[in-house]
Amino acid sequence: MALLNKPLADEYAEAWKFGPVFPSIYHEFKYEKPGPIKNKAQKANMMNNMLEDFSSNFDKNERTIMEFTHKKYRKLDGWKLSAITHAKDTP
């Protein structure tokens, strides 16, 4: 939103204890235990299919921002991501 002056999602992220959450994504995975997601291949395939449909809704600049963000943060676990969202001088 800061770079393009418009939101990339049609859902608002909510401020939860450990960081921002998109409720629809939370509800999709809330019954999974901490750690790797069971049926990881099935969930990944489902998410890839959703992303393919989803990505057609974005222009080149929007996709570039999302790809950059994914590459930068994809290897971090939830605790590290939470620490980033709770860093000094962040919202």
N, C-alpha and C positions, 0 to 999 in steps of 0.2 A: 504494500500500500504506500509505503514511504517513497519508493522509487517511481511508481507509475501513477500515484495519486488516485488509485482505485483499488478496491479489495480484490483478491484472487479467489476468495471463497464466498459462497452464498450462505454460509453459516458463520456465526460469530464464535470465536474462541472464548472460552470462559476462564476466568482466573481461579484456578484451584490451588490447593496447598502446595503441590510440588511443581506447579508451572501451568502454562496455558494448555487447555484441553478443548478439542472439538468433540462435543458430546456424541455425535454419530459414530465417530471412530472408537471412542471409549466403549460405547455400548456393543459394538461389534466384537471387541476383544476382552470385555470385562470378566468373563468367566475363565480366562486363561490364567494359569498359575504364573508367578514370576519366573522369568527365564525364557528360554526359547518357546515359541508358540507351538503347541501340538498341531499335528497335521500341517506343518509349516509349508510343505509343497502345495497343498490344497489351498491354504489361505493365500500364499504368494500368487498362485495362479488366479485366484479370485480377484486379488488386488490388482494384478497386472491387467486383467480384463477390464476392471473398473477404470484403471488409469488410462488405458487405450481410448475408451469412450470419453473419459474425462478430459484428456489432453486435447481432443479436437475442439474443445470449447475455448482454447487459449491461443493467443497470437504468438509469434516468434519471440518477442521480448518477454512475455510472461513465462513461456516455457524455458527460456534461457535463465531467468531468475530462479525458477523452481529447480532446474537441473544443477545450477551452481550451489544452491542451498543444500540440496540432497548430497552432492559430492562432498561438501564441506563437513556435514554433520552426520552422515550415514553410519560411520563407525563408532559413534558415541552411544553409550548405553543411557538408559533413562535417568540414572542418578547424575551423570555428567551433564546431560541436557538440562536437568532441573537446576543444577548449580549455576549454569550459564544464565538461566532466567531469573535467578535470585542474586546475581552479582550486584555489587554496589552501583548506584546510579542507573539502574534499569527500571522500567515500569513495574 
